[in-house]
Amino acid sequence: MENNNYTVLARKYRSQDFQTLIGQDVLVKTLTTAINTSRIAHAYIFTGIRGTGKTSTARILAKALNCLSSDRATATPCGTCENCRAIASGQHIDVMEIDAASHTGVDNMRDILDAAQYRPTNGRYKVYIIDEVHMLSTSAFNALLKTLEEPPAHVIFILATTEIRKVPVTILSRCQRFDLVRVPVDTLKKHFAWIADQEKIELSDSANELLARAADGSVRDGLSLLDQAIAQTGGHVDEGAVLDMLKRADRGVVMDLMKTMLSGDTAAALNKVDEIYNNGADLAMLLTDMMEWTHWATRMHPAVKAGDVLNSPYTADQRDQINLINTRVSLNTLSRIWQVMVASVSEMQAAGNQKQCFDMLIIRMMHIADMPSVPEIIKQQESANRVRDVKNILADRMSKSEPVSSATTATECACVCTISTPEQLGAQLQQAKELILYSYFSNNIEVAEFADGKIKYFDRKGDADFAHRLSVWLSDKTGHSWVLERVKESVNAHTFGEQKQEEIVADPLVASAMSLFENAEIVGVK
């Protein structure tokens, strides 16, 4: 006759004693020490994510308190006596497992408390295991308070919850609290490998790795996935089968997608997404994998170097690829795309068409990666402000240095001026808008002597008409004739324009402005 009473792995390999309770070393040590020293509390509360062993721990503790192999509570229950077997099967008359989700009212709690007054029938203690205790109503919690604080000597309360924040503080203060941690990936892998060996199942290491990480710290979730993978493959569980079951993309595929995306080629990135999608990958799971990649790339970035990365889910070759990508990608870019990914999780869940949402997510990440960081924007703005201030100050100084000498009155400017220095000549030419004469004088004339009525100079370009045009203009301006004598050899003097440029370059403010730009130079003074 065919046996239809198959027991799923999560139940078949449920921990039956403290030695087989995996991943909760601190909890095991504390409880075994308390039992061995007879320091047993009257109320415990176990909290943690699903599948970490809260109910299993409660049953083990109930066995330890009522095992018949010893005349007192023992940290190593035998598992074979009548009490141990009854508790393991959930049929012990003195160990009551109560589902708070279906017994939420105050009347249910009153019935429990009334029964607690009677002594145990077969065991040393009456043990009340209240699962998902946060589901109790406020009235039920209030009814429990007094008995929980001072229960009869033969009563032990064990509360379990995944939502510790919903449990009133008044309840928590009456219990010893234990937080069950997520079971590490390596511990889960060893456990799954042992179960596969017991079940005579072929489980590849890469498939085991995928299952352990997909379990997210929950032993029950991982065993349920392993059960499903065995049923799907007939007992030959490999990486491809698990990837197909989870609808996840291979990490190498995720690596290639992130590399393409960070290279800036939008079309290539969208083509890769199309390829991954057509191969049947779950886009929500792909987003999770991309977030995992970004998290580890950020931790491995040279600017961070946070902790040991050998426990990352990537091979040595993949870590080398991430390090190479990090040489071209800034920490700021990784941080920005992480923020976009986190914000897109809820968008993906609410989107009517996940593929469209994911395509827009890729485009958004690629464009936001090119944006300058906040410090860069501030630095650019500060540089722009400094350049603007320098321009304003220089314009103000030029306007003050170019008018006619203070010795020349407004009346004299309108009629007759005295010009006795090259600087005064340059200023008067500029004020009169004699731009051709001013430009030639500034750039080509080396002044050897200058006095009111006489100029001795060297002309670098040798314009024969310059002396005539300047003398005519000077005569009209000053009211008397001028003698301009041209020498044949350079007097090794600066022109008026060169001298003015040197004065400007020597100004500390101008030097500061030029330092803002690499290889900057002054090409003209106006």
C-alpha positions in Angstrom: 0.0 0.0 0.0 1.3 3.4 -1.0 2.4 5.6 1.9 0.8 9.1 1.6 1.9 10.3 5.0 4.8 12.3 3.7 6.3 14.7 6.4 7.8 17.9 5.0 11.5 18.5 5.8 10.7 21.5 8.1 8.7 19.2 10.4 10.8 16.1 10.0 14.0 17.8 11.0 12.6 20.1 13.6 15.0 20.6 16.5 14.1 18.3 19.4 16.8 19.4 21.9 19.1 22.3 22.6 22.0 20.5 20.9 20.2 20.4 17.5 18.9 24.0 17.8 21.0 25.7 15.2 22.2 29.3 15.0 21.0 30.3 18.5 24.2 29.8 20.6 23.6 32.6 23.1 20.0 31.5 23.7 21.1 27.8 24.2 23.9 28.7 26.6 21.7 31.0 28.7 18.8 28.5 29.0 21.0 25.5 29.7 22.8 27.4 32.4 19.6 28.6 34.0 18.2 25.0 34.0 21.4 23.5 35.4 21.5 26.0 38.2 17.7 25.8 38.9 17.2 29.5 38.1 14.1 28.9 36.0 12.0 32.0 35.4 8.2 31.9 35.5 7.8 33.7 32.1 9.8 33.8 28.9 9.2 35.7 25.7 10.9 34.6 22.4 11.0 37.0 19.5 12.5 37.0 16.0 11.7 36.6 12.4 9.7 33.6 11.2 11.4 30.2 11.1 14.2 30.9 13.5 13.0 28.4 16.2 10.8 30.3 18.6 8.1 27.5 18.9 10.8 24.8 18.7 12.7 26.4 21.6 9.5 26.6 23.6 8.8 22.9 23.1 12.4 22.0 24.0 12.2 24.1 27.2 8.9 22.3 28.0 10.6 19.0 27.6 13.5 20.1 29.7 11.1 21.0 32.5 9.1 17.8 32.4 11.5 15.1 31.2 11.2 11.9 33.2 14.8 10.8 32.7 15.7 13.0 35.7 14.2 13.8 39.1 14.5 17.5 38.3 14.5 19.8 35.3 17.3 18.9 32.9 19.0 20.7 30.0 19.4 17.4 28.1 15.9 15.9 27.8 15.9 12.3 26.7 13.3 12.6 24.0 12.2 9.1 24.5 10.2 9.2 27.7 6.4 9.5 27.7 6.4 13.2 28.5 9.1 14.0 25.9 7.2 12.1 23.2 3.9 13.7 24.1 5.3 17.2 24.1 7.0 16.6 20.7 3.7 15.5 19.2 1.7 18.4 20.8 -0.5 16.0 22.9 0.8 16.5 26.5 -2.0 17.4 28.8 0.1 19.8 30.9 1.8 21.6 27.9 -0.8 23.8 26.1 0.1 25.5 22.9 -2.3 28.4 22.3 -2.6 30.3 19.0 -3.2 33.9 20.1 -4.6 34.7 16.6 -7.6 32.5 17.3 -7.9 33.1 21.0 -7.7 36.9 21.1 -10.5 37.7 23.5 -10.5 38.2 27.3 -12.9 35.2 27.7 -10.3 32.9 26.2 -7.6 34.3 28.5 -9.9 33.9 31.5 -10.4 30.2 30.7 -6.7 29.7 30.5 -6.0 31.5 33.8 -8.7 29.5 35.6 -7.1 26.2 34.5 -3.7 27.4 35.5 -4.7 27.2 39.2 -4.8 23.4 39.1 -1.6 21.4 39.5 -0.2 19.5 36.6 -1.4 16.0 35.9 1.7 14.2 34.5 4.5 16.6 34.6 6.3 18.9 37.0 5.1 22.1 35.4 2.1 23.3 33.5 3.6 25.1 30.5 1.5 27.6 28.5 3.0 28.3 25.1 1.2 31.3 23.6 2.2 31.7 19.9 2.0 35.1 18.1 1.1 36.7 21.5 1.0 40.2 19.9 -2.4 39.2 18.4 -4.1 39.3 21.9 -6.6 42.1 22.5 -5.9 44.8 25.0 -8.4 43.3 27.4 -6.7 39.9 27.2 -3.3 41.4 27.9 -4.7 43.2 30.9 -6.3 40.0 32.2 -2.9 38.2 31.8 -0.9 40.8 33.8 -1.5 39.7 37.4 -1.1 36.0 36.8 2.0 36.6 34.6 3.6 38.5 37.4 2.9 36.1 40.2 1.8 32.7 38.7 1.4 29.6 40.7 4.8 27.8 41.4 3.9 25.0 39.0 3.1 27.3 36.0 5.5 28.5 33.3 4.5 30.9 30.6 6.3 30.9 27.2 5.3 33.7 24.8 6.4 33.8 21.2 6.0 36.7 18.7 7.4 38.1 15.5 6.1 41.6 16.3 7.7 42.4 19.7 6.8 46.1 19.3 3.1 45.3 19.5 3.5 43.6 22.9 2.7 46.0 25.8 5.6 47.1 27.9 3.8 45.8 31.0 3.9 42.3 29.6 7.6 42.6 28.5 8.7 43.7 32.0 7.3 40.5 33.5 9.2 38.2 31.1 12.7 37.2 30.4 13.2 38.3 26.8 15.3 36.3 24.2 15.8 37.6 20.7 16.4 34.8 18.2 18.8 36.0 15.5 18.8 35.2 11.8 20.7 32.0 11.1 23.9 32.7 9.2 24.2 31.5 5.6 27.2 29.2 6.4 25.2 27.5 9.2 22.2 27.0 7.0 24.4 25.5 4.2 25.9 23.0 6.6 22.4 22.1 7.9 20.9 21.7 4.4 23.9 19.7 3.3 23.4 17.4 6.3 19.7 17.0 5.5 20.4 16.3 1.8 22.8 13.5 2.9 20.2 12.1 5.2 17.6 12.1 2.5 20.1 10.7 -0.1 19.7 13.9 -2.3 22.3 15.4 -4.6 22.6 19.0 -3.7 25.3 21.1 -5.4 27.2 23.6 -3.4 26.1 26.5 -5.7 22.5 25.4 -5.3 22.9 25.1 -1.6 24.3 28.7 -1.5 21.3 30.0 -3.4 18.9 28.3 -1.1 20.6 29.5 2.1 20.7 33.1 0.9 17.1 32.9 -0.3 16.0 31.7 3.2 17.1 35.1 4.6 18.1 33.6 8.0 15.0 31.4 8.4 15.5 27.7 8.8 11.9 26.9 8.0 11.9 29.0 4.8 15.1 27.4 3.6 13.8 23.8 4.2 10.5 24.6 2.4 12.6 25.8 -0.6 14.7 22.7 -0.4 11.6 20.5 -0.3 10.3 22.3 -3.3 13.6 22.0 -5.2 13.7 18.2 -4.5 10.1 17.8 -5.7 10.9 19.7 -8.9 14.1 18.0 -9.8 13.5 14.5 -8.5 16.4 14.6 -6.1 19.2 16.2 -8.3 19.2 19.8 -7.1 21.6 22.0 -9.1 22.1 25.7 -9.5 20.1 26.0 -12.7 17.0 24.3 -11.2 17.1 26.6 -8.1 17.5 29.7 -10.3 14.6 28.6 -12.3 12.5 27.9 -9.2 13.4 31.2 -7.6 13.1 33.1 -11.0 16.4 34.7 -10.2 19.1 35.8 -12.6 22.5 34.3 -12.2 25.0 36.6 -10.4 27.1 36.7 -13.5 24.1 38.1 -15.4 23.5 40.7 -12.7 27.3 41.6 -12.8 27.1 42.2 -16.6 24.0 44.3 -16.3 25.5 46.6 -13.6 28.7 46.9 -15.6 26.8 47.9 -18.7 24.6 50.3 -16.8 27.5 52.0 -15.1 29.3 52.4 -18.5 26.6 54.8 -19.6 25.3 52.8 -22.6 21.5 53.1 -22.2 20.5 51.1 -25.2 22.8 48.2 -24.3 21.5 48.2 -20.7 17.9 48.1 -21.9 18.7 45.3 -24.3 20.2 43.2 -21.4 17.1 43.8 -19.4 15.0 42.6 -22.3 17.1 39.5 -22.6 16.9 38.7 -18.8 13.1 39.3 -18.9 12.6 37.0 -21.9 14.5 34.3 -20.1 11.8 34.3 -17.4 13.5 36.2 -14.6 11.4 37.9 -11.9 12.1 41.6 -12.2 11.3 42.3 -8.6 13.9 39.6 -7.7 16.3 41.1 -10.2 16.0 44.5 -8.5 16.8 42.8 -5.2 19.9 41.2 -6.7 20.9 44.6 -8.1 20.5 46.2 -4.7 22.7 43.3 -3.2 25.4 44.1 -5.8 25.3 47.8 -5.1 25.5 47.2 -1.4 28.6 45.0 -1.7 30.2 47.3 -4.3 29.8 50.2 -1.9 31.4 48.2 0.9 34.3 47.2 -1.3 34.8 50.7 -2.7 38.3 52.1 -2.0 36.7 55.1 -0.2 35.0 52.8 2.3 36.7 49.5 2.7 34.1 48.5 5.3 34.7 45.1 7.0 35.5 41.7 5.6 34.1 41.2 2.1 35.1 37.5 1.9 31.6 36.6 3.2 30.0 38.3 0.2 28.0 36.1 -2.1 30.5 36.6 -5.0 33.4 34.5 -6.2 37.0 35.8 -6.1 36.8 36.6 -9.9 33.5 38.5 -9.4 35.0 40.5 -6.5 37.9 41.4 -8.8 35.4 42.6 -11.4 33.7 44.7 -8.8 37.0 46.2 -7.7 37.7 47.1 -11.4 34.4 48.8 -11.8 35.0 50.7 -8.5 38.1 52.3 -10.0 35.8 54.1 -12.5 32.7 54.7 -10.4 32.5 57.1 -7.5 31.1 56.4 -4.1 28.6 59.2 -4.7 27.3 57.4 -7.8 26.8 54.1 -6.0 25.0 55.9 -3.2 22.6 57.7 -5.6 21.6 54.6 -7.6 21.0 52.8 -4.3 18.6 55.5 -3.3 16.8 55.2 -6.6 16.6 51.4 -6.2 15.1 51.6 -2.7 12.5 54.1 -3.8 11.6 51.9 -6.7 10.7 48.8 -4.6 7.3 50.2 -3.8 6.9 51.4 -7.3 7.5 47.9 -8.7 4.9 46.5 -6.3 2.3 49.0 -7.3 3.1 49.1 -11.1 0.5 47.6 -13.4 3.3 46.6 -15.8 6.5 45.7 -14.0 8.6 45.6 -17.3 7.8 49.2 -18.1 8.5 50.3 -14.5 11.8 48.5 -14.6 12.9 50.0 -17.9 12.2 53.5 -16.6 14.1 52.6 -13.4 17.2 51.7 -15.5 17.0 55.0 -17.5 16.5 57.0 -14.2 19.6 55.4 -12.6 21.8 55.9 -15.6 20.9 59.6 -15.8 21.2 60.3 -12.1 24.6 58.7 -12.0 25.9 61.5 -14.3 24.7 64.3 -12.0 27.4 66.1 -10.0 27.4 65.5 -6.3 26.3 68.2 -3.8 29.9 69.1 -2.8 30.8 69.5 -6.5 27.8 71.7 -7.1 28.7 73.9 -4.2 32.3 74.1 -5.3 31.2 75.1 -8.8 28.9 77.7 -7.4 31.6 79.1 -5.2 34.0 79.3 -8.1 31.4 81.1 -10.2 30.8 83.5 -7.4 34.5 84.2 -7.0 34.9 84.9 -10.7 31.9 87.2 -10.7 33.3 89.1 -7.7 36.8 89.4 -9.3 35.2 90.8 -12.5 33.2 93.3 -10.6 36.2 94.5 -8.6 38.5 94.7 -11.7 35.8 96.7 -13.5 35.6 99.1 -10.6 39.4 99.5 -10.4 39.6 100.0 -14.2 36.9 102.7 -14.1 38.8 104.5 -11.3 42.2 104.3 -12.9 41.2 105.4 -16.5 39.7 108.9 -16.0 41.8 112.0 -16.5 44.3 112.9 -13.8 42.7 114.5 -10.8 44.9 117.6 -11.5 42.9 118.1 -14.7 39.6 119.7 -14.1 36.4 119.0 -16.0 36.8 122.4 -17.7 40.3 121.6 -18.8 39.2 118.2 -20.2 36.7 120.0 -22.3 39.3 122.5 -23.6 43.1 122.0 -23.1 44.8 119.1 -21.2 48.3 118.7 -19.9 49.8 115.3 -20.8 53.2 114.6 -19.2 53.3 110.8 -18.8 52.6 107.7 -21.0 49.9 106.8 -18.5 48.1 110.1 -19.0 48.5 109.7 -22.8 46.9 106.2 -22.8 44.1 107.4 -20.5 43.3 110.4 -22.8 43.4 108.3 -26.0 41.0 105.8 -24.4 38.7 108.5 -23.1 38.6 110.2 -26.5 37.8 106.8 -28.1 40.8 106.9 -30.3 40.9 103.2 -30.4 43.3 102.7 -33.3 45.9 105.1 -31.9 45.4 103.7 -28.4 45.8 100.1 -29.5 49.0 100.9 -31.5 50.5 103.0 -28.7 49.7 100.3 -26.1 51.1 97.3 -28.0 54.0 98.6 -30.1 55.5 101.8 -28.7 58.5 101.7 -26.2 58.8 105.1 -24.7 62.4 106.3 -24.1 61.6 109.9 -23.0 58.3 111.6 -22.3 57.7 115.3 -21.5 55.0 117.8 -22.2 55.6 118.7 -25.9 58.2 115.9 -26.7 58.2 112.1 -27.0 61.2 109.9 -27.8 60.2 106.4 -28.7 60.9 103.1 -30.5 58.3 101.7 -32.8 58.3 97.9 -32.9 56.4 97.7 -36.2 57.7 100.9 -37.8 54.4 102.6 -38.8 55.6 105.8 -40.6 52.2 107.4 -40.2 51.9 106.9 -36.5 54.0 109.9 -35.5 52.1 112.3 -37.7 48.6 111.1 -36.5 49.6 111.2 -32.8 51.2 114.6 -33.1 48.1 116.1 -34.7 45.9 114.7 -32.1 48.2 115.9 -29.2 48.3 119.4 -30.7 44.5 119.6 -30.8 44.3 118.1 -27.3 46.9 120.2 -25.5 46.8 123.4 -27.6 50.5 123.4 -28.5 52.7 121.5 -31.0 54.5 118.3 -30.2 57.8 116.8 -31.4 57.9 113.0 -31.8 61.4 111.5 -32.3 61.7 107.9 -33.3 64.9 106.0 -32.4 66.2 103.2 -34.5 66.9 100.6 -31.8 64.8 99.2 -29.0 65.2 100.8 -25.6 64.2 97.5 -23.9 61.3 99.1 -22.3 57.8 97.7 -21.8 55.0 99.1 -23.9 52.1 100.9 -22.1 49.9 97.8 -22.5 52.6 95.4 -21.2 53.2 97.6 -18.2 49.5 97.7 -17.4 49.2 93.9 -17.7 52.0 93.4 -15.3 50.4 95.6 -12.7 47.1 93.6 -13.1 48.9 90.2 -12.8 50.6 91.3 -9.7 47.3 92.1 -8.0 46.5 89.3 -5.5 42.8 89.3 -6.4 43.6 88.6 -10.1 46.1 85.9 -9.1 43.3 84.2 -7.1 41.0 84.4 -10.1 43.5 82.9 -12.4 44.1 80.0 -9.9 40.5 78.9 -10.5 41.4 77.8 -14.0 44.2 75.5 -15.1 46.7 77.1 -17.5 44.9 80.5 -17.4 46.6 83.5 -19.0 45.7 87.2 -19.6 45.3 87.7 -23.4 44.4 91.4 -23.3 43.7 94.4 -21.1 40.7 96.5 -22.0 
